[in-house]
Every structure is written in structure tokens, then in C-alpha cells.
Amino acid sequence: MRVEGTHGPLSVQQSESALARKNGSAETDIFNKHLAEVEGISESPLMSGNKVTLLLDGPATYKSMYAAIRDAKNNINMESYSIENDEVGRRFADALVEKQKKGVQVNLVYDSVGSASTPEEFFKPLIDAGGHVLEFNPLNPLLLRKKWEVGRDHRKLLIVDGQVAFVGGVNISSVYSSGSFRSKPPEKGAKPWRDTHVRIEGPVVREFQKLFAATWLKQNGKPLDWASYHPPIDKKGNEIVRAIGGSPDQEHNAIYVTLLSAIDSAKTYAYVTSAYFVPDARLLAALRNAARRNVDVRLLLPNETDSNLVFYASHSYYDELLSAGVKIYEREDAMLHAKTALIDGVWSTIGSSNLDWLSFAHNQEVNAIVLGQEFGDQMKAMFDRDIASSRLITLDRWRQRPIVMRLKEFGARLLSRWI
């Protein structure tokens, strides 16, 4: 296995030493089994020398994003599925316009479906100031720059000055304005959204920048001097990180294959959080097989979602998973929107990719893979807090659900490839 640093690839001995320091648990050999298996799949290398900050929910994420935008000196690249014309959206828009007027080049990609309710006038001040704005796969055929495709740009990615990157599940919307961990429950009708993001500084930011550039070029964006978007980056911390993108252009979805390999390599536990859970046969088998070899497999899923079809399709898989020994929890006091996983305490992923067919086969997604026990401990503490606010689903009680619910599940599962 080879790891790259601030000055290029490390030697084999240096790479092995760096990974050995991150493999804090003697109970797992996930690095030996998993990393070698996925090395030929991902186009992005493992990068050392990074600092990763875990961001829980919208308020913490937005605060860190605003600070990075405020301090921008050269350029800002932003790619988001949903940018809403609300208080949060307008605050971001104002901040971007202000930086553009000060000579910081702003390049923005938003998805035509995810931001369908946002009028074109919302982006006009940024365009008038000199910012570049791209609508990904426009629904309006008159605006198409290429052949129309089914897939959407589901990424949530912000890169500032080529030095800091933000990756995760948080869109730009006021629904994230309140945190999900509170001392007292929210008022009726004010259920907060629970999501996870990360702030990353260090050499791996170059790899996230490449993913943004690929989207920009694919959508025929205005020519940019990409060399200036890849400045030298010094070591910022001790984390080993891989930037990994998913796209329908790929022969194999790198995010999906990487997660499957990690679950297949799990030896102690596999904790998976997903806002939309509509697995294929391979992922179902990986989860069931892990549980049957005495891996503690836990799924954290939403108690309610903004898609009834996904909700019932997800439920249609519960019986077979519970029967195999997989533990399923549903977050009750918040709208769960996070997409994370933690394997054996040393392999973590945070990103935009759900466990459904849209993410696997049709959408553009982006995740960060973080190796190491120190960051894994933070992920586990976060997962434990979510579990404390969740309800455990038991097989006996699940099989007592009404026949009407079963019929809805059956119907939704028939449509699982398209939701």
C-alpha cells in the first residue's frame, strides 16, 4: 500500500509505518485486507498530513463554512445539490457576492432538481459581480449544454483557496438552522435535521479540487486557470484521508465498492448511518454476512423521511436483516439526513452518498475516507449519541406491524431501483 504526503508518494516502508500507527486496534486487520482490495478502484490516493474536524449538524457546519469563506484570498469552489432561497441561502449568497467583489473568484455548481424551487434571480447578483454559476443538467431543455442525463449532482462540496475542503450531507437550507442534540425536545412541528459534515485541511484537498474540476469541465463551464487552483499545501495534521467521488460515468461506483469492501473486512463492528436506505442484493449480503460472523452490525436509520417511497422500501428489508442479527435503530427526535460509517473503530467515511440506487448508479456523490483510531473515537462518540436518541427495532415487534404497512412496503420495493 502506498500513501502520499505533501511532497509526493512515501516509500513502501514509510507508507506501512504510517498505516500501522493508524491501525490502533489489534482486533482488526481491515487495513491489510481492505486497502489492498480497493487500491485499484479509487483514482484518488491515500494522503497523509491532513487535519479533519468533525462537524455535527447545520449550525456548526455553517459557522465553519462562513469563516472559511470570509478568510478566502483567491478562489471559492462550491458544489451543492440544494441551495434554497431562504435565510441561510441568502446569507451564503451575500457572502459569496462580497468575496467576488473583492477579487476572489467564485465558481458555483448547483443541481437543477435539488434547487428547483430557487429562482434564477437568486444567482443574478453573484453573476453580475463576476462569479461563475453552473446549473447541473438543467431541466429546461433550452439551457442544456450537453446531452440530458437522468443523474443529479448530489454532492455537497466547498473548497476555499485550494487549502480547505468541506464534505458531508448538509445542503444550503434553513431546515438545518437548529441543532439536533438539545437539552429539551423541540416544539411540535419544529423537528430539527440531523446531519454530519467534515472540514478538511491538508494535501488531500487537492484531490477534492480535482473532483470539482471534473464536474466543471463535464458541464462545459467557463475555462478556468486550474493550475492556480492547486497551490502547494503544507502538512496540517496527522490524518490519512482519501477523497472519493462517485459518478454514473464510472464503470464501478468507487464509493459503493469501497464501503462494501470495508464491511466485508470488518472484524469487530460496523456502524452505518444512512438517511435513505434502499440496498441492493450485494450490500444486503455484506451486512448479513458480517452479522453472522459475529461482527456487531448496527444500522442507524430515520424514523421519518421526506420520501414515503424510500421510507417504505427501506422497511421492506428489515425482516431479513434483523433475522441475520443486524441491529436496526431509528432516530426519533430529529430528521436524520447523515451518511456516515465506522468500521472497527479505525475506518470512517462521511459524505453525500446514501445507500440507495440513486446514489449507487445515477448521482454524482463525494465522500471522505478517514483512517485512524483517534478520529474513529470521535465518530463512535457521535454514533453513540445518536443511538441514545433512537429506538431499537426488534424482530418480534416488527413482525406485528399491520398488513397495510406490509403492502406499502411491497409496492415501494418494486420501485426500489428508481427511488
C-alpha positions as a Markdown table, in Angstrom:
| # | Residue | x | y | z |
|---|---|---|---|---|
| 1 | Met | 0.0 | 0.0 | 0.0 |
| 2 | Arg | 1.3 | 3.5 | -0.9 |
| 3 | Val | 0.5 | 6.7 | 0.9 |
| 4 | Glu | 1.2 | 10.2 | -0.5 |
| 5 | Gly | 2.4 | 13.1 | 1.6 |
| 6 | Thr | 2.9 | 16.8 | 1.0 |
| 7 | His | 5.9 | 16.2 | -1.3 |
| 8 | Gly | 4.7 | 13.1 | -3.2 |
| 9 | Pro | 4.5 | 9.3 | -2.6 |
| 10 | Leu | 6.0 | 7.9 | 0.5 |
| 11 | Ser | 8.3 | 4.9 | 0.3 |
| 12 | Val | 6.8 | 1.5 | 0.9 |
| 13 | Gln | 8.4 | 1.4 | 4.4 |
| 14 | Gln | 7.1 | 4.9 | 5.2 |
| 15 | Ser | 3.6 | 4.0 | 4.0 |
| 16 | Glu | 3.5 | 0.8 | 6.1 |
| 17 | Ser | 4.7 | 2.7 | 9.1 |
| 18 | Ala | 2.1 | 5.5 | 8.7 |
| 19 | Leu | -0.8 | 3.0 | 8.3 |
| 20 | Ala | 0.5 | 0.9 | 11.3 |
| 21 | Arg | 0.2 | 4.0 | 13.5 |
| 22 | Lys | -3.4 | 4.4 | 12.4 |
| 23 | Asn | -4.4 | 0.8 | 13.0 |
| 24 | Gly | -4.8 | 1.3 | 16.7 |
| 25 | Ser | -6.8 | -1.9 | 17.3 |
| 26 | Ala | -5.1 | -5.3 | 17.3 |
| 27 | Glu | -8.5 | -6.9 | 16.8 |
| 28 | Thr | -8.8 | -5.7 | 13.2 |
| 29 | Asp | -6.8 | -6.3 | 10.0 |
| 30 | Ile | -9.0 | -4.1 | 7.9 |
| 31 | Phe | -6.1 | -2.1 | 6.5 |
| 32 | Asn | -4.3 | -5.2 | 5.2 |
| 33 | Lys | -7.5 | -6.7 | 3.7 |
| 34 | His | -9.5 | -3.7 | 2.6 |
| 35 | Leu | -6.9 | -1.2 | 1.4 |
| 36 | Ala | -5.2 | -3.6 | -0.9 |
| 37 | Glu | -8.5 | -4.6 | -2.4 |
| 38 | Val | -9.7 | -1.0 | -3.2 |
| 39 | Glu | -6.4 | 0.4 | -4.3 |
| 40 | Gly | -7.0 | -0.3 | -7.9 |
| 41 | Ile | -10.6 | 1.0 | -7.8 |
| 42 | Ser | -10.2 | 4.6 | -6.5 |
| 43 | Glu | -8.5 | 7.2 | -8.7 |
| 44 | Ser | -7.5 | 9.2 | -5.6 |
| 45 | Pro | -4.6 | 8.1 | -3.4 |
| 46 | Leu | -4.4 | 7.9 | 0.4 |
| 47 | Met | -3.0 | 11.2 | 1.5 |
| 48 | Ser | -1.2 | 11.8 | 4.9 |
| 49 | Gly | -0.7 | 15.1 | 6.7 |
| 50 | Asn | -4.3 | 16.2 | 7.0 |
| 51 | Lys | -6.4 | 17.8 | 9.7 |
| 52 | Val | -10.0 | 16.6 | 9.9 |
| 53 | Thr | -12.7 | 18.4 | 12.0 |
| 54 | Leu | -16.0 | 16.6 | 12.6 |
| 55 | Leu | -19.0 | 18.9 | 12.3 |
| 56 | Leu | -22.3 | 17.9 | 13.7 |
| 57 | Asp | -25.5 | 19.4 | 12.2 |
| 58 | Gly | -26.1 | 22.6 | 10.3 |
| 59 | Pro | -25.1 | 25.3 | 12.8 |
| 60 | Ala | -21.6 | 24.0 | 13.4 |
| 61 | Thr | -21.1 | 23.3 | 9.6 |
| 62 | Tyr | -22.3 | 26.8 | 8.5 |
| 63 | Lys | -20.2 | 28.6 | 11.1 |
| 64 | Ser | -17.1 | 26.9 | 9.9 |
| 65 | Met | -18.0 | 27.4 | 6.2 |
| 66 | Tyr | -18.7 | 31.1 | 6.8 |
| 67 | Ala | -15.3 | 31.5 | 8.5 |
| 68 | Ala | -13.5 | 29.9 | 5.6 |
| 69 | Ile | -15.4 | 32.0 | 3.0 |
| 70 | Arg | -14.7 | 35.2 | 5.0 |
| 71 | Asp | -10.9 | 34.4 | 5.0 |
| 72 | Ala | -10.7 | 33.4 | 1.3 |
| 73 | Lys | -8.0 | 35.1 | -0.6 |
| 74 | Asn | -8.0 | 33.7 | -4.1 |
| 75 | Asn | -10.9 | 31.4 | -5.1 |
| 76 | Ile | -14.0 | 29.6 | -3.8 |
| 77 | Asn | -15.4 | 26.5 | -5.5 |
| 78 | Met | -18.9 | 25.4 | -4.3 |
| 79 | Glu | -20.9 | 22.4 | -5.4 |
| 80 | Ser | -24.3 | 21.7 | -3.8 |
| 81 | Tyr | -27.3 | 19.7 | -4.6 |
| 82 | Ser | -29.7 | 22.1 | -2.9 |
| 83 | Ile | -29.3 | 25.9 | -2.4 |
| 84 | Glu | -32.6 | 27.3 | -1.0 |
| 85 | Asn | -33.8 | 30.9 | -1.4 |
| 86 | Asp | -34.2 | 31.3 | 2.4 |
| 87 | Glu | -32.4 | 32.9 | 5.2 |
| 88 | Val | -29.4 | 30.5 | 5.1 |
| 89 | Gly | -29.3 | 30.5 | 1.3 |
| 90 | Arg | -29.3 | 34.3 | 1.1 |
| 91 | Arg | -26.6 | 34.6 | 3.8 |
| 92 | Phe | -24.3 | 32.3 | 1.7 |
| 93 | Ala | -25.2 | 34.2 | -1.5 |
| 94 | Asp | -24.4 | 37.5 | 0.2 |
| 95 | Ala | -21.0 | 36.2 | 1.5 |
| 96 | Leu | -20.1 | 34.9 | -2.0 |
| 97 | Val | -21.0 | 38.1 | -3.7 |
| 98 | Glu | -19.0 | 40.1 | -1.2 |
| 99 | Lys | -15.9 | 38.0 | -1.8 |
| 100 | Gln | -16.3 | 38.1 | -5.6 |
| 101 | Lys | -16.5 | 41.9 | -5.4 |
| 102 | Lys | -13.2 | 41.8 | -3.5 |
| 103 | Gly | -11.5 | 39.9 | -6.3 |
| 104 | Val | -11.9 | 36.3 | -5.0 |
| 105 | Gln | -13.2 | 34.2 | -7.9 |
| 106 | Val | -16.3 | 32.3 | -7.0 |
| 107 | Asn | -17.4 | 29.2 | -9.0 |
| 108 | Leu | -20.7 | 27.7 | -8.1 |
| 109 | Val | -22.4 | 24.5 | -9.2 |
| 110 | Tyr | -26.0 | 23.7 | -8.1 |
| 111 | Asp | -28.3 | 20.9 | -9.2 |
| 112 | Ser | -31.3 | 21.8 | -11.3 |
| 113 | Val | -33.6 | 19.3 | -9.4 |
| 114 | Gly | -32.3 | 19.8 | -5.9 |
| 115 | Ser | -32.6 | 23.6 | -6.3 |
| 116 | Ala | -35.7 | 23.6 | -8.4 |
| 117 | Ser | -37.6 | 26.0 | -6.1 |
| 118 | Thr | -34.8 | 28.6 | -6.2 |
| 119 | Pro | -35.4 | 31.2 | -8.9 |
| 120 | Glu | -32.7 | 32.3 | -11.4 |
| 121 | Glu | -32.8 | 35.8 | -9.9 |
| 122 | Phe | -31.3 | 34.4 | -6.7 |
| 123 | Phe | -28.0 | 33.8 | -8.5 |
| 124 | Lys | -28.0 | 37.0 | -10.6 |
| 125 | Pro | -26.1 | 39.2 | -8.0 |
| 126 | Leu | -23.3 | 36.7 | -8.0 |
| 127 | Ile | -23.2 | 36.5 | -11.8 |
| 128 | Asp | -23.3 | 40.3 | -12.1 |
| 129 | Ala | -20.4 | 40.6 | -9.7 |
| 130 | Gly | -18.3 | 38.3 | -11.9 |
| 131 | Gly | -19.0 | 34.9 | -10.3 |
| 132 | His | -19.4 | 31.8 | -12.5 |
| 133 | Val | -22.6 | 29.8 | -11.9 |
| 134 | Leu | -23.4 | 26.4 | -13.4 |
| 135 | Glu | -26.8 | 24.7 | -13.3 |
| 136 | Phe | -26.1 | 20.9 | -13.3 |
| 137 | Asn | -28.1 | 19.1 | -16.0 |
| 138 | Pro | -30.8 | 21.8 | -16.4 |
| 139 | Leu | -34.4 | 20.7 | -16.5 |
| 140 | Asn | -35.1 | 23.4 | -19.1 |
| 141 | Pro | -34.0 | 21.8 | -22.4 |
| 142 | Leu | -33.2 | 25.3 | -23.8 |
| 143 | Leu | -30.4 | 25.6 | -21.2 |
| 144 | Leu | -28.7 | 22.2 | -21.9 |
| 145 | Arg | -25.0 | 22.4 | -22.7 |
| 146 | Lys | -24.8 | 18.6 | -23.4 |
| 147 | Lys | -27.0 | 15.5 | -23.7 |
| 148 | Trp | -29.5 | 15.4 | -20.9 |
| 149 | Glu | -28.9 | 12.7 | -18.3 |
| 150 | Val | -31.0 | 11.2 | -15.5 |
| 151 | Gly | -28.4 | 11.6 | -12.8 |
| 152 | Arg | -28.2 | 14.5 | -10.5 |
| 153 | Asp | -25.3 | 16.3 | -8.7 |
| 154 | His | -26.0 | 15.2 | -5.1 |
| 155 | Arg | -22.6 | 16.4 | -3.8 |
| 156 | Lys | -22.1 | 18.9 | -1.0 |
| 157 | Leu | -18.6 | 20.2 | -1.5 |
| 158 | Leu | -16.9 | 23.6 | -0.7 |
| 159 | Ile | -13.2 | 24.3 | -1.4 |
| 160 | Val | -11.6 | 27.5 | -0.4 |
| 161 | Asp | -8.2 | 28.7 | -1.8 |
| 162 | Gly | -7.3 | 25.0 | -2.5 |
| 163 | Gln | -6.4 | 24.8 | 1.2 |
| 164 | Val | -9.6 | 23.7 | 3.0 |
| 165 | Ala | -12.5 | 21.5 | 1.9 |
| 166 | Phe | -15.9 | 20.8 | 3.4 |
| 167 | Val | -17.6 | 17.4 | 2.6 |
| 168 | Gly | -20.8 | 15.8 | 4.0 |
| 169 | Gly | -24.5 | 15.7 | 3.9 |
| 170 | Val | -25.5 | 19.3 | 4.7 |
| 171 | Asn | -27.3 | 21.3 | 1.9 |
| 172 | Ile | -27.7 | 25.1 | 2.0 |
| 173 | Ser | -31.1 | 25.4 | 3.6 |
| 174 | Ser | -32.7 | 26.8 | 6.7 |
| 175 | Val | -34.0 | 23.4 | 7.7 |
| 176 | Tyr | -30.5 | 22.9 | 9.2 |
| 177 | Ser | -30.7 | 26.0 | 11.3 |
| 178 | Ser | -31.2 | 24.2 | 14.6 |
| 179 | Gly | -29.1 | 21.5 | 16.1 |
| 180 | Ser | -30.5 | 18.1 | 16.7 |
| 181 | Phe | -28.8 | 17.5 | 20.1 |
| 182 | Arg | -30.8 | 19.5 | 22.7 |
| 183 | Ser | -31.3 | 19.6 | 26.4 |
| 184 | Lys | -35.1 | 19.6 | 25.8 |
| 185 | Pro | -37.2 | 18.3 | 22.9 |
| 186 | Pro | -38.1 | 20.8 | 20.2 |
| 187 | Glu | -41.5 | 22.3 | 19.9 |
| 188 | Lys | -44.2 | 20.5 | 17.9 |
| 189 | Gly | -43.7 | 20.8 | 14.2 |
| 190 | Ala | -40.1 | 22.0 | 14.7 |
| 191 | Lys | -38.2 | 18.8 | 14.3 |
| 192 | Pro | -34.5 | 19.6 | 13.6 |
| 193 | Trp | -32.4 | 18.0 | 10.9 |
| 194 | Arg | -29.6 | 15.7 | 12.0 |
| 195 | Asp | -26.6 | 15.7 | 9.6 |
| 196 | Thr | -22.8 | 15.3 | 9.6 |
| 197 | His | -20.1 | 17.2 | 7.7 |
| 198 | Val | -16.3 | 17.5 | 7.9 |
| 199 | Arg | -13.8 | 20.3 | 7.5 |
| 200 | Ile | -10.5 | 19.0 | 5.9 |
| 201 | Glu | -7.2 | 20.9 | 5.7 |
| 202 | Gly | -4.1 | 19.4 | 4.1 |
| 203 | Pro | -2.8 | 17.7 | 0.9 |
| 204 | Val | -5.9 | 15.7 | 0.2 |
| 205 | Val | -7.8 | 19.0 | -0.6 |
| 206 | Arg | -6.0 | 18.8 | -4.0 |
| 207 | Glu | -8.0 | 15.6 | -4.7 |
| 208 | Phe | -11.3 | 17.2 | -3.8 |
| 209 | Gln | -10.4 | 20.1 | -6.1 |
| 210 | Lys | -9.8 | 17.6 | -8.9 |
| 211 | Leu | -13.3 | 16.2 | -8.4 |
| 212 | Phe | -14.8 | 19.7 | -8.6 |
| 213 | Ala | -12.8 | 20.4 | -11.7 |
| 214 | Ala | -14.1 | 17.2 | -13.4 |
| 215 | Thr | -17.7 | 18.3 | -12.7 |
| 216 | Trp | -17.0 | 21.8 | -14.1 |
| 217 | Leu | -15.4 | 20.5 | -17.3 |
| 218 | Lys | -18.1 | 17.9 | -17.7 |
| 219 | Gln | -20.8 | 20.6 | -17.6 |
| 220 | Asn | -18.9 | 22.8 | -20.0 |
| 221 | Gly | -18.2 | 25.5 | -17.5 |
| 222 | Lys | -16.2 | 28.6 | -18.4 |
| 223 | Pro | -12.5 | 28.0 | -18.9 |
| 224 | Leu | -10.5 | 28.4 | -15.6 |
| 225 | Asp | -6.8 | 28.6 | -14.9 |
| 226 | Trp | -6.8 | 25.3 | -13.0 |
| 227 | Ala | -3.1 | 25.5 | -12.2 |
| 228 | Ser | -3.9 | 28.4 | -9.8 |
| 229 | Tyr | -6.4 | 26.3 | -8.0 |
| 230 | His | -3.8 | 23.8 | -6.9 |
| 231 | Pro | -1.4 | 25.7 | -4.6 |
| 232 | Pro | 1.3 | 24.0 | -2.5 |
| 233 | Ile | -0.2 | 22.6 | 0.7 |
| 234 | Asp | 1.8 | 22.1 | 3.9 |
| 235 | Lys | 1.2 | 19.3 | 6.4 |
| 236 | Lys | -1.8 | 20.4 | 8.6 |
| 237 | Gly | -2.3 | 17.4 | 10.8 |
| 238 | Asn | -1.8 | 13.6 | 11.2 |
| 239 | Glu | -4.8 | 12.1 | 9.5 |
| 240 | Ile | -4.7 | 9.9 | 6.5 |
| 241 | Val | -7.6 | 10.7 | 4.1 |
| 242 | Arg | -8.8 | 9.6 | 0.7 |
| 243 | Ala | -11.1 | 11.8 | -1.4 |
| 244 | Ile | -13.5 | 9.5 | -3.3 |
| 245 | Gly | -16.1 | 10.5 | -5.9 |
| 246 | Gly | -19.0 | 8.6 | -7.3 |
| 247 | Ser | -20.3 | 9.2 | -10.8 |
| 248 | Pro | -22.5 | 7.5 | -13.3 |
| 249 | Asp | -19.6 | 7.8 | -15.7 |
| 250 | Gln | -17.6 | 5.2 | -13.7 |
| 251 | Glu | -17.6 | 1.6 | -14.6 |
| 252 | His | -17.8 | 0.8 | -10.9 |
| 253 | Asn | -19.1 | 3.2 | -8.3 |
| 254 | Ala | -16.0 | 3.8 | -6.2 |
| 255 | Ile | -17.8 | 4.9 | -3.0 |
| 256 | Tyr | -20.1 | 1.8 | -3.1 |
| 257 | Val | -17.3 | -0.7 | -3.8 |
| 258 | Thr | -15.1 | 0.8 | -1.1 |
| 259 | Leu | -17.9 | 0.6 | 1.5 |
| 260 | Leu | -18.7 | -3.0 | 0.6 |
| 261 | Ser | -15.0 | -3.9 | 0.9 |
| 262 | Ala | -14.8 | -2.3 | 4.3 |
| 263 | Ile | -17.9 | -4.1 | 5.6 |
| 264 | Asp | -16.6 | -7.4 | 4.2 |
| 265 | Ser | -13.3 | -6.8 | 6.1 |
| 266 | Ala | -14.9 | -5.8 | 9.4 |
| 267 | Lys | -13.9 | -7.9 | 12.3 |
| 268 | Thr | -15.4 | -6.2 | 15.4 |
| 269 | Tyr | -18.1 | -3.8 | 14.4 |
| 270 | Ala | -19.7 | -1.9 | 11.6 |
| 271 | Tyr | -21.8 | 1.1 | 12.4 |
| 272 | Val | -23.7 | 2.6 | 9.4 |
| 273 | Thr | -25.9 | 5.7 | 9.3 |
| 274 | Ser | -28.0 | 6.4 | 6.3 |
| 275 | Ala | -30.8 | 8.9 | 5.5 |
| 276 | Tyr | -32.1 | 6.8 | 2.6 |
| 277 | Phe | -31.6 | 3.0 | 2.8 |
| 278 | Val | -32.6 | 1.0 | -0.2 |
| 279 | Pro | -29.8 | -1.5 | -0.6 |
| 280 | Asp | -29.1 | -3.9 | -3.4 |
| 281 | Ala | -28.5 | -7.6 | -3.0 |
| 282 | Arg | -24.7 | -7.2 | -2.6 |
| 283 | Leu | -25.0 | -4.7 | 0.2 |
| 284 | Leu | -27.7 | -6.8 | 1.9 |
| 285 | Ala | -25.4 | -9.8 | 1.7 |
| 286 | Ala | -22.4 | -7.9 | 3.1 |
| 287 | Leu | -24.4 | -6.7 | 6.1 |
| 288 | Arg | -26.0 | -10.1 | 6.8 |
| 289 | Asn | -22.7 | -12.0 | 6.4 |
| 290 | Ala | -20.9 | -9.6 | 8.7 |
| 291 | Ala | -23.5 | -10.1 | 11.5 |
| 292 | Arg | -23.3 | -13.9 | 11.0 |
| 293 | Arg | -19.6 | -13.9 | 11.6 |
| 294 | Asn | -20.2 | -12.1 | 15.0 |
| 295 | Val | -19.5 | -8.6 | 13.8 |
| 296 | Asp | -21.6 | -6.1 | 15.7 |
| 297 | Val | -23.6 | -4.6 | 12.8 |
| 298 | Arg | -25.7 | -1.6 | 13.6 |
| 299 | Leu | -27.8 | 0.5 | 11.2 |
| 300 | Leu | -29.0 | 3.9 | 12.2 |
| 301 | Leu | -31.9 | 4.9 | 10.0 |
| 302 | Pro | -34.6 | 7.7 | 10.1 |
| 303 | Asn | -37.9 | 7.3 | 11.9 |
| 304 | Glu | -39.4 | 9.5 | 9.2 |
| 305 | Thr | -38.2 | 11.0 | 6.0 |
| 306 | Asp | -39.2 | 13.4 | 3.3 |
| 307 | Ser | -39.8 | 10.5 | 0.9 |
| 308 | Asn | -42.6 | 8.0 | 1.7 |
| 309 | Leu | -41.5 | 5.7 | -1.1 |
| 310 | Val | -38.0 | 5.4 | 0.3 |
| 311 | Phe | -39.3 | 5.0 | 3.8 |
| 312 | Tyr | -41.5 | 2.0 | 3.0 |
| 313 | Ala | -38.9 | 0.5 | 0.6 |
| 314 | Ser | -36.3 | 0.7 | 3.4 |
| 315 | His | -38.7 | -1.1 | 5.8 |
| 316 | Ser | -39.1 | -3.9 | 3.4 |
| 317 | Tyr | -35.6 | -5.1 | 4.2 |
| 318 | Tyr | -35.9 | -5.0 | 7.9 |
| 319 | Asp | -37.1 | -8.6 | 8.4 |
| 320 | Glu | -34.2 | -10.3 | 6.6 |
| 321 | Leu | -31.6 | -8.0 | 8.3 |
| 322 | Leu | -33.0 | -8.5 | 11.8 |
| 323 | Ser | -33.2 | -12.2 | 11.2 |
| 324 | Ala | -29.5 | -12.3 | 10.4 |
| 325 | Gly | -28.6 | -10.4 | 13.6 |
| 326 | Val | -28.2 | -6.9 | 12.3 |
| 327 | Lys | -29.4 | -4.3 | 14.9 |
| 328 | Ile | -31.6 | -1.5 | 13.5 |
| 329 | Tyr | -32.1 | 1.8 | 15.3 |
| 330 | Glu | -34.4 | 4.6 | 14.2 |
| 331 | Arg | -33.6 | 8.2 | 15.2 |
| 332 | Glu | -36.8 | 9.6 | 16.7 |
| 333 | Asp | -36.5 | 13.2 | 17.7 |
| 334 | Ala | -34.8 | 14.6 | 14.5 |
| 335 | Met | -34.9 | 14.2 | 10.8 |
| 336 | Leu | -31.9 | 12.0 | 10.1 |
| 337 | His | -30.1 | 13.1 | 7.0 |
| 338 | Ala | -26.5 | 12.0 | 7.7 |
| 339 | Lys | -24.5 | 9.5 | 5.6 |
| 340 | Thr | -21.6 | 8.0 | 7.6 |
| 341 | Ala | -20.0 | 4.7 | 8.5 |
| 342 | Leu | -17.4 | 3.5 | 11.1 |
| 343 | Ile | -15.7 | 0.1 | 10.8 |
| 344 | Asp | -13.7 | -1.5 | 13.6 |
| 345 | Gly | -13.1 | 1.9 | 15.1 |
| 346 | Val | -10.4 | 2.9 | 12.5 |
| 347 | Trp | -12.1 | 3.3 | 9.1 |
| 348 | Ser | -14.6 | 6.2 | 8.8 |
| 349 | Thr | -16.5 | 7.7 | 5.9 |
| 350 | Ile | -18.5 | 10.9 | 5.8 |
| 351 | Gly | -20.1 | 12.2 | 2.6 |
| 352 | Ser | -23.2 | 12.8 | 0.5 |
| 353 | Ser | -23.8 | 9.2 | -0.7 |
| 354 | Asn | -26.9 | 7.4 | 0.5 |
| 355 | Leu | -27.3 | 3.6 | 0.4 |
| 356 | Asp | -29.8 | 3.6 | -2.4 |
| 357 | Trp | -29.9 | 3.1 | -6.1 |
| 358 | Leu | -29.8 | 6.8 | -7.0 |
| 359 | Ser | -26.5 | 7.2 | -5.2 |
| 360 | Phe | -25.1 | 3.9 | -6.4 |
| 361 | Ala | -26.0 | 4.2 | -10.1 |
| 362 | His | -27.2 | 7.6 | -11.1 |
| 363 | Asn | -25.9 | 10.5 | -9.0 |
| 364 | Gln | -22.6 | 12.3 | -8.6 |
| 365 | Glu | -21.5 | 11.9 | -4.9 |
| 366 | Val | -18.5 | 12.7 | -2.9 |
| 367 | Asn | -17.2 | 11.1 | 0.4 |
| 368 | Ala | -14.1 | 11.4 | 2.5 |
| 369 | Ile | -12.4 | 8.2 | 3.9 |
| 370 | Val | -10.5 | 8.8 | 7.2 |
| 371 | Leu | -8.2 | 6.2 | 8.6 |
| 372 | Gly | -7.2 | 6.1 | 12.3 |
| 373 | Gln | -8.4 | 5.4 | 15.8 |
| 374 | Glu | -8.3 | 9.0 | 17.1 |
| 375 | Phe | -10.9 | 10.2 | 14.5 |
| 376 | Gly | -12.7 | 6.9 | 14.9 |
| 377 | Asp | -13.2 | 7.6 | 18.6 |
| 378 | Gln | -15.0 | 10.8 | 17.7 |
| 379 | Met | -17.1 | 9.0 | 15.2 |
| 380 | Lys | -18.1 | 6.4 | 17.7 |
| 381 | Ala | -19.0 | 9.0 | 20.3 |
| 382 | Met | -21.2 | 10.7 | 17.7 |
| 383 | Phe | -22.9 | 7.4 | 16.8 |
| 384 | Asp | -23.4 | 6.6 | 20.5 |
| 385 | Arg | -25.2 | 9.9 | 21.0 |
| 386 | Asp | -27.4 | 9.2 | 18.0 |
| 387 | Ile | -28.2 | 5.7 | 19.4 |
| 388 | Ala | -29.2 | 7.2 | 22.7 |
| 389 | Ser | -31.9 | 9.3 | 20.9 |
| 390 | Ser | -33.1 | 6.3 | 18.9 |
| 391 | Arg | -35.4 | 3.3 | 19.2 |
| 392 | Leu | -34.2 | -0.2 | 18.8 |
| 393 | Ile | -36.3 | -2.2 | 16.3 |
| 394 | Thr | -36.8 | -5.8 | 17.5 |
| 395 | Leu | -37.8 | -8.7 | 15.2 |
| 396 | Asp | -40.8 | -9.8 | 17.3 |
| 397 | Arg | -42.4 | -6.4 | 17.4 |
| 398 | Trp | -41.5 | -5.8 | 13.7 |
| 399 | Arg | -43.5 | -8.8 | 12.6 |
| 400 | Gln | -46.6 | -7.5 | 14.4 |
| 401 | Arg | -46.9 | -4.5 | 12.1 |
| 402 | Pro | -50.2 | -4.0 | 10.3 |
| 403 | Ile | -50.9 | -5.7 | 6.9 |
| 404 | Val | -51.5 | -2.2 | 5.3 |
| 405 | Met | -47.9 | -1.3 | 6.1 |
| 406 | Arg | -46.6 | -4.6 | 4.6 |
| 407 | Leu | -48.5 | -3.9 | 1.4 |
| 408 | Lys | -46.9 | -0.4 | 1.2 |
| 409 | Glu | -43.5 | -1.9 | 1.7 |
| 410 | Phe | -44.1 | -4.5 | -1.0 |
| 411 | Gly | -45.2 | -1.8 | -3.5 |
| 412 | Ala | -42.3 | 0.5 | -2.7 |
| 413 | Arg | -39.8 | -2.3 | -3.0 |
| 414 | Leu | -40.9 | -3.0 | -6.6 |
| 415 | Leu | -39.8 | 0.6 | -7.4 |
| 416 | Ser | -36.6 | 0.4 | -5.4 |
| 417 | Arg | -34.3 | 0.9 | -8.4 |
| 418 | Trp | -35.8 | 4.3 | -9.2 |
| 419 | Ile | -36.1 | 5.9 | -5.8 |
